[in-house]
Amino acid sequence: MEEAIIPDLDRIDLAILRALQADGRITNADLAQKVNLSAATCHRRTQRLQEAGVIGGVRALVTPEHVGLGALVMVGVVLDRSTPDSFAAFEAAVTRMKVVLECSLVAGDFDYLLKVRVGDMKDFNRLHAEQLIALPGVRQIRTFFVIREVKRDGLLPF
């Protein structure tokens, strides 16, 4: 794989990021060994990457089915107006919804694409009827139920 050209990140920084992206629980000692640095130097570099915002956080990947959220739904949303105020109102409302994992402003047939996790179709039907259609400025919603997730690792390709 070719290395991405990213300002201020050298090959060691990229190696640290790849290793942490693959295993966020790796110990500093193991990370240092993996990228051929001393533990102290590795720790300083990792801290620098965190402070610079290159590393935005470390989380556990919870299996959705094990916590009762087995249904993944993609929702295309069209707003009735394309104004900064209507976008801001919609975005403020959708960011408060815990079941919405991701919300992206997109080009194409929709204004927004939402990634939603619920227990099942019944849960989604209730969510749709009670919350989604009531979001500010919503004119149309198109729903796509995910039958099977083919790839879910979310690793960045650098």
Phi and psi in radians as a Rosetta constraint file:
Dihedral C 1 N 2 CA 2 C 2 CIRCULARHARMONIC -1.296 0.35
Dihedral N 2 CA 2 C 2 N 3 CIRCULARHARMONIC 2.528 0.35
Dihedral C 2 N 3 CA 3 C 3 CIRCULARHARMONIC -1.411 0.35
Dihedral N 3 CA 3 C 3 N 4 CIRCULARHARMONIC 2.380 0.35
Dihedral C 3 N 4 CA 4 C 4 CIRCULARHARMONIC -1.205 0.35
Dihedral N 4 CA 4 C 4 N 5 CIRCULARHARMONIC 2.593 0.35
Dihedral C 4 N 5 CA 5 C 5 CIRCULARHARMONIC -1.640 0.35
Dihedral N 5 CA 5 C 5 N 6 CIRCULARHARMONIC 1.864 0.35
Dihedral C 5 N 6 CA 6 C 6 CIRCULARHARMONIC -2.178 0.35
Dihedral N 6 CA 6 C 6 N 7 CIRCULARHARMONIC 2.175 0.35
Dihedral C 6 N 7 CA 7 C 7 CIRCULARHARMONIC -0.994 0.35
Dihedral N 7 CA 7 C 7 N 8 CIRCULARHARMONIC 2.425 0.35
Dihedral C 7 N 8 CA 8 C 8 CIRCULARHARMONIC 1.216 0.35
Dihedral N 8 CA 8 C 8 N 9 CIRCULARHARMONIC 0.098 0.35
Dihedral C 8 N 9 CA 9 C 9 CIRCULARHARMONIC -1.996 0.35
Dihedral N 9 CA 9 C 9 N 10 CIRCULARHARMONIC 2.149 0.35
Dihedral C 9 N 10 CA 10 C 10 CIRCULARHARMONIC -1.682 0.35
Dihedral N 10 CA 10 C 10 N 11 CIRCULARHARMONIC -3.087 0.35
Dihedral C 10 N 11 CA 11 C 11 CIRCULARHARMONIC -1.123 0.35
Dihedral N 11 CA 11 C 11 N 12 CIRCULARHARMONIC -0.529 0.35
Dihedral C 11 N 12 CA 12 C 12 CIRCULARHARMONIC -1.210 0.35
Dihedral N 12 CA 12 C 12 N 13 CIRCULARHARMONIC -0.769 0.35
Dihedral C 12 N 13 CA 13 C 13 CIRCULARHARMONIC -0.999 0.35
Dihedral N 13 CA 13 C 13 N 14 CIRCULARHARMONIC -0.796 0.35
Dihedral C 13 N 14 CA 14 C 14 CIRCULARHARMONIC -1.113 0.35
Dihedral N 14 CA 14 C 14 N 15 CIRCULARHARMONIC -0.656 0.35
Dihedral C 14 N 15 CA 15 C 15 CIRCULARHARMONIC -1.140 0.35
Dihedral N 15 CA 15 C 15 N 16 CIRCULARHARMONIC -0.721 0.35
Dihedral C 15 N 16 CA 16 C 16 CIRCULARHARMONIC -1.068 0.35
Dihedral N 16 CA 16 C 16 N 17 CIRCULARHARMONIC -0.816 0.35
Dihedral C 16 N 17 CA 17 C 17 CIRCULARHARMONIC -1.101 0.35
Dihedral N 17 CA 17 C 17 N 18 CIRCULARHARMONIC -0.733 0.35
Dihedral C 17 N 18 CA 18 C 18 CIRCULARHARMONIC -1.073 0.35
Dihedral N 18 CA 18 C 18 N 19 CIRCULARHARMONIC -0.780 0.35
Dihedral C 18 N 19 CA 19 C 19 CIRCULARHARMONIC -1.140 0.35
Dihedral N 19 CA 19 C 19 N 20 CIRCULARHARMONIC -0.753 0.35
Dihedral C 19 N 20 CA 20 C 20 CIRCULARHARMONIC -1.206 0.35
Dihedral N 20 CA 20 C 20 N 21 CIRCULARHARMONIC -0.613 0.35
Dihedral C 20 N 21 CA 21 C 21 CIRCULARHARMONIC -1.139 0.35
Dihedral N 21 CA 21 C 21 N 22 CIRCULARHARMONIC -0.644 0.35
Dihedral C 21 N 22 CA 22 C 22 CIRCULARHARMONIC -1.319 0.35
Dihedral N 22 CA 22 C 22 N 23 CIRCULARHARMONIC -0.588 0.35
Dihedral C 22 N 23 CA 23 C 23 CIRCULARHARMONIC -2.633 0.35
Dihedral N 23 CA 23 C 23 N 24 CIRCULARHARMONIC 1.630 0.35
Dihedral C 23 N 24 CA 24 C 24 CIRCULARHARMONIC -1.210 0.35
Dihedral N 24 CA 24 C 24 N 25 CIRCULARHARMONIC -0.203 0.35
Dihedral C 24 N 25 CA 25 C 25 CIRCULARHARMONIC -1.686 0.35
Dihedral N 25 CA 25 C 25 N 26 CIRCULARHARMONIC 0.054 0.35
Dihedral C 25 N 26 CA 26 C 26 CIRCULARHARMONIC -1.044 0.35
Dihedral N 26 CA 26 C 26 N 27 CIRCULARHARMONIC 2.420 0.35
Dihedral C 26 N 27 CA 27 C 27 CIRCULARHARMONIC -1.263 0.35
Dihedral N 27 CA 27 C 27 N 28 CIRCULARHARMONIC 2.742 0.35
Dihedral C 27 N 28 CA 28 C 28 CIRCULARHARMONIC -1.060 0.35
Dihedral N 28 CA 28 C 28 N 29 CIRCULARHARMONIC -0.673 0.35
Dihedral C 28 N 29 CA 29 C 29 CIRCULARHARMONIC -1.098 0.35
Dihedral N 29 CA 29 C 29 N 30 CIRCULARHARMONIC -0.774 0.35
Dihedral C 29 N 30 CA 30 C 30 CIRCULARHARMONIC -1.194 0.35
Dihedral N 30 CA 30 C 30 N 31 CIRCULARHARMONIC -0.662 0.35
Dihedral C 30 N 31 CA 31 C 31 CIRCULARHARMONIC -1.104 0.35
Dihedral N 31 CA 31 C 31 N 32 CIRCULARHARMONIC -0.789 0.35
Dihedral C 31 N 32 CA 32 C 32 CIRCULARHARMONIC -1.031 0.35
Dihedral N 32 CA 32 C 32 N 33 CIRCULARHARMONIC -0.774 0.35
Dihedral C 32 N 33 CA 33 C 33 CIRCULARHARMONIC -1.111 0.35
Dihedral N 33 CA 33 C 33 N 34 CIRCULARHARMONIC -0.720 0.35
Dihedral C 33 N 34 CA 34 C 34 CIRCULARHARMONIC -1.098 0.35
Dihedral N 34 CA 34 C 34 N 35 CIRCULARHARMONIC -0.622 0.35
Dihedral C 34 N 35 CA 35 C 35 CIRCULARHARMONIC -1.810 0.35
Dihedral N 35 CA 35 C 35 N 36 CIRCULARHARMONIC 0.174 0.35
Dihedral C 35 N 36 CA 36 C 36 CIRCULARHARMONIC 1.064 0.35
Dihedral N 36 CA 36 C 36 N 37 CIRCULARHARMONIC 0.868 0.35
Dihedral C 36 N 37 CA 37 C 37 CIRCULARHARMONIC -2.248 0.35
Dihedral N 37 CA 37 C 37 N 38 CIRCULARHARMONIC 2.869 0.35
Dihedral C 37 N 38 CA 38 C 38 CIRCULARHARMONIC -1.255 0.35
Dihedral N 38 CA 38 C 38 N 39 CIRCULARHARMONIC 2.746 0.35
Dihedral C 38 N 39 CA 39 C 39 CIRCULARHARMONIC -1.055 0.35
Dihedral N 39 CA 39 C 39 N 40 CIRCULARHARMONIC -0.711 0.35
Dihedral C 39 N 40 CA 40 C 40 CIRCULARHARMONIC -1.141 0.35
Dihedral N 40 CA 40 C 40 N 41 CIRCULARHARMONIC -0.778 0.35
Dihedral C 40 N 41 CA 41 C 41 CIRCULARHARMONIC -1.137 0.35
Dihedral N 41 CA 41 C 41 N 42 CIRCULARHARMONIC -0.724 0.35
Dihedral C 41 N 42 CA 42 C 42 CIRCULARHARMONIC -1.076 0.35
Dihedral N 42 CA 42 C 42 N 43 CIRCULARHARMONIC -0.764 0.35
Dihedral C 42 N 43 CA 43 C 43 CIRCULARHARMONIC -1.081 0.35
Dihedral N 43 CA 43 C 43 N 44 CIRCULARHARMONIC -0.768 0.35
Dihedral C 43 N 44 CA 44 C 44 CIRCULARHARMONIC -1.072 0.35
Dihedral N 44 CA 44 C 44 N 45 CIRCULARHARMONIC -0.761 0.35
Dihedral C 44 N 45 CA 45 C 45 CIRCULARHARMONIC -1.141 0.35
Dihedral N 45 CA 45 C 45 N 46 CIRCULARHARMONIC -0.742 0.35
Dihedral C 45 N 46 CA 46 C 46 CIRCULARHARMONIC -1.108 0.35
Dihedral N 46 CA 46 C 46 N 47 CIRCULARHARMONIC -0.745 0.35
Dihedral C 46 N 47 CA 47 C 47 CIRCULARHARMONIC -1.057 0.35
Dihedral N 47 CA 47 C 47 N 48 CIRCULARHARMONIC -0.750 0.35
Dihedral C 47 N 48 CA 48 C 48 CIRCULARHARMONIC -1.075 0.35
Dihedral N 48 CA 48 C 48 N 49 CIRCULARHARMONIC -0.734 0.35
Dihedral C 48 N 49 CA 49 C 49 CIRCULARHARMONIC -1.132 0.35
Dihedral N 49 CA 49 C 49 N 50 CIRCULARHARMONIC -0.641 0.35
Dihedral C 49 N 50 CA 50 C 50 CIRCULARHARMONIC -1.210 0.35
Dihedral N 50 CA 50 C 50 N 51 CIRCULARHARMONIC -0.810 0.35
Dihedral C 50 N 51 CA 51 C 51 CIRCULARHARMONIC -1.114 0.35
Dihedral N 51 CA 51 C 51 N 52 CIRCULARHARMONIC -0.553 0.35
Dihedral C 51 N 52 CA 52 C 52 CIRCULARHARMONIC -1.397 0.35
Dihedral N 52 CA 52 C 52 N 53 CIRCULARHARMONIC -0.129 0.35
Dihedral C 52 N 53 CA 53 C 53 CIRCULARHARMONIC 1.460 0.35
Dihedral N 53 CA 53 C 53 N 54 CIRCULARHARMONIC 0.102 0.35
Dihedral C 53 N 54 CA 54 C 54 CIRCULARHARMONIC -1.191 0.35
Dihedral N 54 CA 54 C 54 N 55 CIRCULARHARMONIC -0.698 0.35
Dihedral C 54 N 55 CA 55 C 55 CIRCULARHARMONIC -1.732 0.35
Dihedral N 55 CA 55 C 55 N 56 CIRCULARHARMONIC 1.952 0.35
Dihedral C 55 N 56 CA 56 C 56 CIRCULARHARMONIC -1.497 0.35
Dihedral N 56 CA 56 C 56 N 57 CIRCULARHARMONIC -0.198 0.35
Dihedral C 56 N 57 CA 57 C 57 CIRCULARHARMONIC 2.722 0.35
Dihedral N 57 CA 57 C 57 N 58 CIRCULARHARMONIC 2.999 0.35
Dihedral C 57 N 58 CA 58 C 58 CIRCULARHARMONIC -2.279 0.35
Dihedral N 58 CA 58 C 58 N 59 CIRCULARHARMONIC 2.276 0.35
Dihedral C 58 N 59 CA 59 C 59 CIRCULARHARMONIC -2.361 0.35
Dihedral N 59 CA 59 C 59 N 60 CIRCULARHARMONIC 2.795 0.35
Dihedral C 59 N 60 CA 60 C 60 CIRCULARHARMONIC -1.522 0.35
Dihedral N 60 CA 60 C 60 N 61 CIRCULARHARMONIC 2.443 0.35
Dihedral C 60 N 61 CA 61 C 61 CIRCULARHARMONIC -1.588 0.35
Dihedral N 61 CA 61 C 61 N 62 CIRCULARHARMONIC 1.824 0.35
Dihedral C 61 N 62 CA 62 C 62 CIRCULARHARMONIC -1.527 0.35
Dihedral N 62 CA 62 C 62 N 63 CIRCULARHARMONIC 2.336 0.35
Dihedral C 62 N 63 CA 63 C 63 CIRCULARHARMONIC -1.258 0.35
Dihedral N 63 CA 63 C 63 N 64 CIRCULARHARMONIC 1.987 0.35
Dihedral C 63 N 64 CA 64 C 64 CIRCULARHARMONIC -0.942 0.35
Dihedral N 64 CA 64 C 64 N 65 CIRCULARHARMONIC -0.703 0.35
Dihedral C 64 N 65 CA 65 C 65 CIRCULARHARMONIC -1.080 0.35
Dihedral N 65 CA 65 C 65 N 66 CIRCULARHARMONIC -0.529 0.35
Dihedral C 65 N 66 CA 66 C 66 CIRCULARHARMONIC -1.322 0.35
Dihedral N 66 CA 66 C 66 N 67 CIRCULARHARMONIC -0.225 0.35
Dihedral C 66 N 67 CA 67 C 67 CIRCULARHARMONIC -2.079 0.35
Dihedral N 67 CA 67 C 67 N 68 CIRCULARHARMONIC 0.415 0.35
Dihedral C 67 N 68 CA 68 C 68 CIRCULARHARMONIC 1.313 0.35
Dihedral N 68 CA 68 C 68 N 69 CIRCULARHARMONIC 0.410 0.35
Dihedral C 68 N 69 CA 69 C 69 CIRCULARHARMONIC -2.153 0.35
Dihedral N 69 CA 69 C 69 N 70 CIRCULARHARMONIC 0.984 0.35
Dihedral C 69 N 70 CA 70 C 70 CIRCULARHARMONIC -1.366 0.35
Dihedral N 70 CA 70 C 70 N 71 CIRCULARHARMONIC -0.206 0.35
Dihedral C 70 N 71 CA 71 C 71 CIRCULARHARMONIC -1.787 0.35
Dihedral N 71 CA 71 C 71 N 72 CIRCULARHARMONIC 2.160 0.35
Dihedral C 71 N 72 CA 72 C 72 CIRCULARHARMONIC -1.856 0.35
Dihedral N 72 CA 72 C 72 N 73 CIRCULARHARMONIC 2.260 0.35
Dihedral C 72 N 73 CA 73 C 73 CIRCULARHARMONIC -2.269 0.35
Dihedral N 73 CA 73 C 73 N 74 CIRCULARHARMONIC 2.293 0.35
Dihedral C 73 N 74 CA 74 C 74 CIRCULARHARMONIC -1.751 0.35
Dihedral N 74 CA 74 C 74 N 75 CIRCULARHARMONIC 2.311 0.35
Dihedral C 74 N 75 CA 75 C 75 CIRCULARHARMONIC -2.205 0.35
Dihedral N 75 CA 75 C 75 N 76 CIRCULARHARMONIC 2.111 0.35
Dihedral C 75 N 76 CA 76 C 76 CIRCULARHARMONIC -1.618 0.35
Dihedral N 76 CA 76 C 76 N 77 CIRCULARHARMONIC 2.283 0.35
Dihedral C 76 N 77 CA 77 C 77 CIRCULARHARMONIC -2.126 0.35
Dihedral N 77 CA 77 C 77 N 78 CIRCULARHARMONIC 2.297 0.35
Dihedral C 77 N 78 CA 78 C 78 CIRCULARHARMONIC -1.984 0.35
Dihedral N 78 CA 78 C 78 N 79 CIRCULARHARMONIC 2.222 0.35
Dihedral C 78 N 79 CA 79 C 79 CIRCULARHARMONIC -1.551 0.35
Dihedral N 79 CA 79 C 79 N 80 CIRCULARHARMONIC 2.757 0.35
Dihedral C 79 N 80 CA 80 C 80 CIRCULARHARMONIC -1.333 0.35
Dihedral N 80 CA 80 C 80 N 81 CIRCULARHARMONIC -0.345 0.35
Dihedral C 80 N 81 CA 81 C 81 CIRCULARHARMONIC -2.425 0.35
Dihedral N 81 CA 81 C 81 N 82 CIRCULARHARMONIC 2.620 0.35
Dihedral C 81 N 82 CA 82 C 82 CIRCULARHARMONIC -1.929 0.35
Dihedral N 82 CA 82 C 82 N 83 CIRCULARHARMONIC 1.250 0.35
Dihedral C 82 N 83 CA 83 C 83 CIRCULARHARMONIC -2.152 0.35
Dihedral N 83 CA 83 C 83 N 84 CIRCULARHARMONIC 2.722 0.35
Dihedral C 83 N 84 CA 84 C 84 CIRCULARHARMONIC -0.966 0.35
Dihedral N 84 CA 84 C 84 N 85 CIRCULARHARMONIC -0.675 0.35
Dihedral C 84 N 85 CA 85 C 85 CIRCULARHARMONIC -1.163 0.35
Dihedral N 85 CA 85 C 85 N 86 CIRCULARHARMONIC -0.725 0.35
Dihedral C 85 N 86 CA 86 C 86 CIRCULARHARMONIC -1.205 0.35
Dihedral N 86 CA 86 C 86 N 87 CIRCULARHARMONIC -0.670 0.35
Dihedral C 86 N 87 CA 87 C 87 CIRCULARHARMONIC -1.104 0.35
Dihedral N 87 CA 87 C 87 N 88 CIRCULARHARMONIC -0.782 0.35
Dihedral C 87 N 88 CA 88 C 88 CIRCULARHARMONIC -1.095 0.35
Dihedral N 88 CA 88 C 88 N 89 CIRCULARHARMONIC -0.743 0.35
Dihedral C 88 N 89 CA 89 C 89 CIRCULARHARMONIC -1.134 0.35
Dihedral N 89 CA 89 C 89 N 90 CIRCULARHARMONIC -0.766 0.35
Dihedral C 89 N 90 CA 90 C 90 CIRCULARHARMONIC -1.098 0.35
Dihedral N 90 CA 90 C 90 N 91 CIRCULARHARMONIC -0.841 0.35
Dihedral C 90 N 91 CA 91 C 91 CIRCULARHARMONIC -1.093 0.35
Dihedral N 91 CA 91 C 91 N 92 CIRCULARHARMONIC -0.703 0.35
Dihedral C 91 N 92 CA 92 C 92 CIRCULARHARMONIC -1.097 0.35
Dihedral N 92 CA 92 C 92 N 93 CIRCULARHARMONIC -0.727 0.35
Dihedral C 92 N 93 CA 93 C 93 CIRCULARHARMONIC -1.219 0.35
Dihedral N 93 CA 93 C 93 N 94 CIRCULARHARMONIC -0.753 0.35
Dihedral C 93 N 94 CA 94 C 94 CIRCULARHARMONIC -1.245 0.35
Dihedral N 94 CA 94 C 94 N 95 CIRCULARHARMONIC -0.514 0.35
Dihedral C 94 N 95 CA 95 C 95 CIRCULARHARMONIC -1.194 0.35
Dihedral N 95 CA 95 C 95 N 96 CIRCULARHARMONIC -0.320 0.35
Dihedral C 95 N 96 CA 96 C 96 CIRCULARHARMONIC -1.475 0.35
Dihedral N 96 CA 96 C 96 N 97 CIRCULARHARMONIC -0.125 0.35
Dihedral C 96 N 97 CA 97 C 97 CIRCULARHARMONIC -1.586 0.35
Dihedral N 97 CA 97 C 97 N 98 CIRCULARHARMONIC 1.970 0.35
Dihedral C 97 N 98 CA 98 C 98 CIRCULARHARMONIC -1.129 0.35
Dihedral N 98 CA 98 C 98 N 99 CIRCULARHARMONIC -0.550 0.35
Dihedral C 98 N 99 CA 99 C 99 CIRCULARHARMONIC -1.263 0.35
Dihedral N 99 CA 99 C 99 N 100 CIRCULARHARMONIC -0.274 0.35
Dihedral C 99 N 100 CA 100 C 100 CIRCULARHARMONIC -1.491 0.35
Dihedral N 100 CA 100 C 100 N 101 CIRCULARHARMONIC 1.890 0.35
Dihedral C 100 N 101 CA 101 C 101 CIRCULARHARMONIC -1.366 0.35
Dihedral N 101 CA 101 C 101 N 102 CIRCULARHARMONIC -0.660 0.35
Dihedral C 101 N 102 CA 102 C 102 CIRCULARHARMONIC -2.503 0.35
Dihedral N 102 CA 102 C 102 N 103 CIRCULARHARMONIC 2.558 0.35
Dihedral C 102 N 103 CA 103 C 103 CIRCULARHARMONIC -2.436 0.35
Dihedral N 103 CA 103 C 103 N 104 CIRCULARHARMONIC 2.119 0.35
Dihedral C 103 N 104 CA 104 C 104 CIRCULARHARMONIC -2.198 0.35
Dihedral N 104 CA 104 C 104 N 105 CIRCULARHARMONIC 2.314 0.35
Dihedral C 104 N 105 CA 105 C 105 CIRCULARHARMONIC -1.324 0.35
Dihedral N 105 CA 105 C 105 N 106 CIRCULARHARMONIC 2.177 0.35
Dihedral C 105 N 106 CA 106 C 106 CIRCULARHARMONIC -2.222 0.35
Dihedral N 106 CA 106 C 106 N 107 CIRCULARHARMONIC 2.820 0.35
Dihedral C 106 N 107 CA 107 C 107 CIRCULARHARMONIC -1.729 0.35
Dihedral N 107 CA 107 C 107 N 108 CIRCULARHARMONIC 2.575 0.35
Dihedral C 107 N 108 CA 108 C 108 CIRCULARHARMONIC 2.173 0.35
Dihedral N 108 CA 108 C 108 N 109 CIRCULARHARMONIC -2.497 0.35
Dihedral C 108 N 109 CA 109 C 109 CIRCULARHARMONIC -1.237 0.35
Dihedral N 109 CA 109 C 109 N 110 CIRCULARHARMONIC -0.390 0.35
Dihedral C 109 N 110 CA 110 C 110 CIRCULARHARMONIC -2.071 0.35
Dihedral N 110 CA 110 C 110 N 111 CIRCULARHARMONIC 2.835 0.35
Dihedral C 110 N 111 CA 111 C 111 CIRCULARHARMONIC -1.515 0.35
Dihedral N 111 CA 111 C 111 N 112 CIRCULARHARMONIC -0.688 0.35
Dihedral C 111 N 112 CA 112 C 112 CIRCULARHARMONIC -2.327 0.35
Dihedral N 112 CA 112 C 112 N 113 CIRCULARHARMONIC 2.627 0.35
Dihedral C 112 N 113 CA 113 C 113 CIRCULARHARMONIC -2.135 0.35
Dihedral N 113 CA 113 C 113 N 114 CIRCULARHARMONIC 2.167 0.35
Dihedral C 113 N 114 CA 114 C 114 CIRCULARHARMONIC -1.907 0.35
Dihedral N 114 CA 114 C 114 N 115 CIRCULARHARMONIC 2.498 0.35
Dihedral C 114 N 115 CA 115 C 115 CIRCULARHARMONIC -1.947 0.35
Dihedral N 115 CA 115 C 115 N 116 CIRCULARHARMONIC 2.056 0.35
Dihedral C 115 N 116 CA 116 C 116 CIRCULARHARMONIC -2.135 0.35
Dihedral N 116 CA 116 C 116 N 117 CIRCULARHARMONIC 2.420 0.35
Dihedral C 116 N 117 CA 117 C 117 CIRCULARHARMONIC -2.036 0.35
Dihedral N 117 CA 117 C 117 N 118 CIRCULARHARMONIC 2.183 0.35
Dihedral C 117 N 118 CA 118 C 118 CIRCULARHARMONIC -2.409 0.35
Dihedral N 118 CA 118 C 118 N 119 CIRCULARHARMONIC 3.030 0.35
Dihedral C 118 N 119 CA 119 C 119 CIRCULARHARMONIC -1.227 0.35
Dihedral N 119 CA 119 C 119 N 120 CIRCULARHARMONIC -0.826 0.35
Dihedral C 119 N 120 CA 120 C 120 CIRCULARHARMONIC -2.813 0.35
Dihedral N 120 CA 120 C 120 N 121 CIRCULARHARMONIC -3.065 0.35
Dihedral C 120 N 121 CA 121 C 121 CIRCULARHARMONIC -1.109 0.35
Dihedral N 121 CA 121 C 121 N 122 CIRCULARHARMONIC -0.611 0.35
Dihedral C 121 N 122 CA 122 C 122 CIRCULARHARMONIC -1.080 0.35
Dihedral N 122 CA 122 C 122 N 123 CIRCULARHARMONIC -0.768 0.35
Dihedral C 122 N 123 CA 123 C 123 CIRCULARHARMONIC -1.068 0.35
Dihedral N 123 CA 123 C 123 N 124 CIRCULARHARMONIC -0.741 0.35
Dihedral C 123 N 124 CA 124 C 124 CIRCULARHARMONIC -1.151 0.35
Dihedral N 124 CA 124 C 124 N 125 CIRCULARHARMONIC -0.701 0.35
Dihedral C 124 N 125 CA 125 C 125 CIRCULARHARMONIC -1.022 0.35
Dihedral N 125 CA 125 C 125 N 126 CIRCULARHARMONIC -0.734 0.35
Dihedral C 125 N 126 CA 126 C 126 CIRCULARHARMONIC -1.149 0.35
Dihedral N 126 CA 126 C 126 N 127 CIRCULARHARMONIC -0.790 0.35
Dihedral C 126 N 127 CA 127 C 127 CIRCULARHARMONIC -1.021 0.35
Dihedral N 127 CA 127 C 127 N 128 CIRCULARHARMONIC -0.800 0.35
Dihedral C 127 N 128 CA 128 C 128 CIRCULARHARMONIC -1.050 0.35
Dihedral N 128 CA 128 C 128 N 129 CIRCULARHARMONIC -0.865 0.35
Dihedral C 128 N 129 CA 129 C 129 CIRCULARHARMONIC -1.202 0.35
Dihedral N 129 CA 129 C 129 N 130 CIRCULARHARMONIC -0.616 0.35
Dihedral C 129 N 130 CA 130 C 130 CIRCULARHARMONIC -1.681 0.35
Dihedral N 130 CA 130 C 130 N 131 CIRCULARHARMONIC -0.492 0.35
Dihedral C 130 N 131 CA 131 C 131 CIRCULARHARMONIC -2.192 0.35
Dihedral N 131 CA 131 C 131 N 132 CIRCULARHARMONIC -0.850 0.35
Dihedral C 131 N 132 CA 132 C 132 CIRCULARHARMONIC -1.097 0.35
Dihedral N 132 CA 132 C 132 N 133 CIRCULARHARMONIC -0.833 0.35
Dihedral C 132 N 133 CA 133 C 133 CIRCULARHARMONIC -1.250 0.35
Dihedral N 133 CA 133 C 133 N 134 CIRCULARHARMONIC -0.256 0.35
Dihedral C 133 N 134 CA 134 C 134 CIRCULARHARMONIC -1.601 0.35
Dihedral N 134 CA 134 C 134 N 135 CIRCULARHARMONIC -0.038 0.35
Dihedral C 134 N 135 CA 135 C 135 CIRCULARHARMONIC -1.083 0.35
Dihedral N 135 CA 135 C 135 N 136 CIRCULARHARMONIC 2.550 0.35
Dihedral C 135 N 136 CA 136 C 136 CIRCULARHARMONIC -0.993 0.35
Dihedral N 136 CA 136 C 136 N 137 CIRCULARHARMONIC 2.232 0.35
Dihedral C 136 N 137 CA 137 C 137 CIRCULARHARMONIC 1.373 0.35
Dihedral N 137 CA 137 C 137 N 138 CIRCULARHARMONIC 0.104 0.35
Dihedral C 137 N 138 CA 138 C 138 CIRCULARHARMONIC -1.263 0.35
Dihedral N 138 CA 138 C 138 N 139 CIRCULARHARMONIC 2.174 0.35
Dihedral C 138 N 139 CA 139 C 139 CIRCULARHARMONIC -1.766 0.35
Dihedral N 139 CA 139 C 139 N 140 CIRCULARHARMONIC -0.690 0.35
Dihedral C 139 N 140 CA 140 C 140 CIRCULARHARMONIC -2.584 0.35
Dihedral N 140 CA 140 C 140 N 141 CIRCULARHARMONIC 2.525 0.35
Dihedral C 140 N 141 CA 141 C 141 CIRCULARHARMONIC -2.263 0.35
Dihedral N 141 CA 141 C 141 N 142 CIRCULARHARMONIC 2.302 0.35
Dihedral C 141 N 142 CA 142 C 142 CIRCULARHARMONIC -2.074 0.35
Dihedral N 142 CA 142 C 142 N 143 CIRCULARHARMONIC 2.270 0.35
Dihedral C 142 N 143 CA 143 C 143 CIRCULARHARMONIC -1.938 0.35
Dihedral N 143 CA 143 C 143 N 144 CIRCULARHARMONIC 2.387 0.35
Dihedral C 143 N 144 CA 144 C 144 CIRCULARHARMONIC -2.249 0.35
Dihedral N 144 CA 144 C 144 N 145 CIRCULARHARMONIC 1.928 0.35
Dihedral C 144 N 145 CA 145 C 145 CIRCULARHARMONIC -1.440 0.35
Dihedral N 145 CA 145 C 145 N 146 CIRCULARHARMONIC 2.246 0.35
Dihedral C 145 N 146 CA 146 C 146 CIRCULARHARMONIC -1.380 0.35
Dihedral N 146 CA 146 C 146 N 147 CIRCULARHARMONIC 2.141 0.35
Dihedral C 146 N 147 CA 147 C 147 CIRCULARHARMONIC -1.395 0.35
Dihedral N 147 CA 147 C 147 N 148 CIRCULARHARMONIC -0.761 0.35
Dihedral C 147 N 148 CA 148 C 148 CIRCULARHARMONIC -2.658 0.35
Dihedral N 148 CA 148 C 148 N 149 CIRCULARHARMONIC 2.342 0.35
Dihedral C 148 N 149 CA 149 C 149 CIRCULARHARMONIC -1.497 0.35
Dihedral N 149 CA 149 C 149 N 150 CIRCULARHARMONIC 2.038 0.35
Dihedral C 149 N 150 CA 150 C 150 CIRCULARHARMONIC -1.432 0.35
Dihedral N 150 CA 150 C 150 N 151 CIRCULARHARMONIC -0.673 0.35
Dihedral C 150 N 151 CA 151 C 151 CIRCULARHARMONIC -2.468 0.35
Dihedral N 151 CA 151 C 151 N 152 CIRCULARHARMONIC 2.269 0.35
Dihedral C 151 N 152 CA 152 C 152 CIRCULARHARMONIC -2.394 0.35
Dihedral N 152 CA 152 C 152 N 153 CIRCULARHARMONIC 0.283 0.35
Dihedral C 152 N 153 CA 153 C 153 CIRCULARHARMONIC -1.367 0.35
Dihedral N 153 CA 153 C 153 N 154 CIRCULARHARMONIC -0.482 0.35
Dihedral C 153 N 154 CA 154 C 154 CIRCULARHARMONIC 1.157 0.35
Dihedral N 154 CA 154 C 154 N 155 CIRCULARHARMONIC 0.302 0.35
Dihedral C 154 N 155 CA 155 C 155 CIRCULARHARMONIC -1.309 0.35
Dihedral N 155 CA 155 C 155 N 156 CIRCULARHARMONIC 2.365 0.35
Dihedral C 155 N 156 CA 156 C 156 CIRCULARHARMONIC -1.328 0.35
Dihedral N 156 CA 156 C 156 N 157 CIRCULARHARMONIC 2.408 0.35
Dihedral C 156 N 157 CA 157 C 157 CIRCULARHARMONIC -1.556 0.35
Dihedral N 157 CA 157 C 157 N 158 CIRCULARHARMONIC 1.264 0.35
